[in-house]
Amino acid sequence: MNTTIKIKDKTRTKLGHFKLHINETYNDVIERLMKTAQDDELDPQTIKNLRKSLDDIEKGKTYSLAQVEKELGL
């Protein structure tokens, strides 16, 4: 059985960026994303690390690509 759902144009556009190939349906994209979300449950340490990283970003504790390249001698 098929049904229609209402989504914003912006959401549809974002879903389009997740397509693996041009003929992939939005249903296939949504199913794949849901499966990925279920399979990729994060452990508490990973969540803690992500929160710390986001906090660092918000505080401006970041490096530009040029700074990293210079540090690595690239």
C-alpha positions, 0 to 999 in steps of 0.5 A: 500500500502506498501513501502520500506524506507532506514534507517541506521543499527544503526537506525534499531537497536535503533528501535528494542529496542522500540519493546514491544514484539518480533513480533511487526513490525517496522511499529507498533513501528514507528506509536506508537512513532509518536502517543506518540510524538503527544500526549506528547507535552510539555508545556513551563514550562516543556521545561524550566525545561528540559533545566535547567536540561540539563545545570546542567548536562553539568556543572557537577552538578550531584550526583552519585547513591552512593551519593544519597543513602548516603544522603537518608540513604539507 
